[in-house]
Amino acid sequence: MTEGTERPDRREPGAEDEAPEKGRSERPAMTPVEGATEGDGPGILSGPLGMVFNLRMLRRVVQLLFFLGINAYVMASWYGGDAIVGFWRQFGQVLPTLPIIAPLEAPAAVLAGSFDTMQREFTSGVFPFFTLGAMIIILVVLGRTACGWVCPIGTVQDFATLPNRSKIRPAPGTEKEFRRIKAYLFIMVMFFVLWVGVSKVTGTEERLVEMLGPFADAAFAPWNPAYIIFVESTRHVWPTGIDNLWVLLQWPTVFWLQVVFIAVIVVGSFWFPRWFCRWLCPAGWFYGLFSKDALIGIGRNPARCTPDTCNLCEVVCPMNIQIRSFPYERVHSPDCIMCLECKSHCPTKAIQIRFI
């Protein structure tokens, strides 16, 4: 059922869920490149400079900057931290919420995720006109670029994946079934969110809020990895040495389960790139509804692409998208996060950024 990067299985006919029904490229299963690994392919520059100045390194730098910037309190404990927090808050005052998962409740947080904010507004009995409007505009223009370059949980998974060059990638049919989970989770989350919102508008929320407990304000929050890392973790005392390890015994059972969940996400990402984004993130599923036909996306140059002998673009794709199943003109996948791993690794430079 699974496959490594070196020898992907042949594609199952009709199993690829991202490819459009019309205009699907009709090709037989293709043979992987001999010895292809995730380190192959050109960067922006060739030679020694190409090891430093390339798309992959640029994305890592941007990811780290946003990871620290969105949750500026991470830097607040450093010397001059207040000035750094103030600098990032200037951006928070002019930028809308972004299509990522990032809770605004985090101490000194300067940016929030659209899905996180939308939940809070719905449960307050308010329709999130501005949040939805800004989110849709960003996704229609840039696609899910923020997921690939900005989202802090995506960053955590990407860095957990880096040490392992032989990833496990489910076959297309299995991947398709796993992707359904995040759609079901979205339906469940929105059901509770709208239920609480309607009850507050009608003044009947007291018993419902008491029954739902921590799920009342934002149904996804208790199992949102960004919320756990940047909000819940700040509400509990952490040991500072061997002498006070006993404080761990004071943690409630729920928080222990949340910590284990984060550990599973990080450890699992070592073998399954971005597995949380691909299978469990309800926000990512919702964002994909608007990003599939974004103005900016990726395509392939048919004069350079050699799909019969090369599958390196699919091997390195962290979202496990079957890129060759799409027409050359455009990869219309709701799961594409514009990470450009395919472009940076393509040996013939066939992957191109398209503006449609």
Secondary structure, 3 states (H helix, E strand, C coil): CEEECCCCCCCCCCCCCCCCCCCCCCCCCCCCCCCCCCCCCCCCCCCHHHHCCCHHHHHHHHHHHHHHHHECHHHHCCCCHHHHHHHHHHHHHHCCCECCCCCCCCCCECCCEHHHHHHHHHHCCCCCHHHHHHHHHHHHHHCCHHHHHCCHHHHHHHHHHCCCCCCEEECHHHHHHHHHHHHHHHHHHHHHHHHHHHHHHCCCCHHHHHHHHHHCCCCCHHHCHHHHHHCHHHHCCCCCCHHHHHHHHHCCHHHHHHHHHHHHHHHHHCCCCCHHHHHCCHHHHHHHHHHCCCCEEEEECCCCCCCCCCCHHHHHCCCCCCHHHCCCCCCCCCCCCCCCHHHHHCCCCCEEEEEC
